[in-house]
Amino acid sequence: MRAVTLIYCLRVDYILLGMKKRGFGVGKLNGYGGKVHDDELIEQAAVRELKEEAKLDANLSDLEKVAIIDFYFADVPKEQNWDQTVHAYILNKWIGEPQETEEMKPEWYHKNDVLSDNLLKKMWIDDSYWLPKVLDGKKLRASFTFGEQGKTIKEYGIDYVIEL
């Protein structure tokens, strides 16, 4: 499984989401992140991806790891390698203002709106299961198996942990 990162920037009661404009997850609202390169730590990759996708600078020490989630795509051929382990972080401190890039278009949303039907239709189907828990301060280890290339959830499990 490949390691990928995901950062959610929080400002008081707001969460920064980006509309994915190209590549994996195109057309979906999500946090910022991506693949970990062979020569970098997971946290370094998270900060690099945030810079590339939103033009925000962050310090490694400001990242708060909140989840490790395994995603399996049951109906996608293994050679396409969609399976991944996501290392998710919350970030409350950064330098700069989010900017649109070739990859993502940023927008702030009230945390209470994360579970609204309108917003959920634009996000990955699993987000409603775990993201509100993370926004409530919980840390978790989870696993999701998707069907229909990420359109349905075949099975999932969520365990709460004290630290990651």
NORQUIMO-V77096 format. One record per helix or strand. SS is the DSSP state (H for helix, E for strand). FROM is the first residue (numbers start at 1). TO is the last residue. If there is no record, write none. Layout:
<<SS | FROM | TO> <SS | FROM | TO>>
This chain:
<<E | 2 | 11> <E | 14 | 20> <E | 29 | 30> <E | 32 | 32> <E | 35 | 35> <H | 42 | 54> <E | 57 | 57> <H | 60 | 62> <E | 63 | 73> <H | 78 | 80> <E | 84 | 91> <E | 95 | 95> <E | 104 | 110> <H | 111 | 115> <H | 117 | 120> <E | 123 | 123> <H | 127 | 135> <E | 139 | 147> <H | 148 | 150> <E | 152 | 161>>
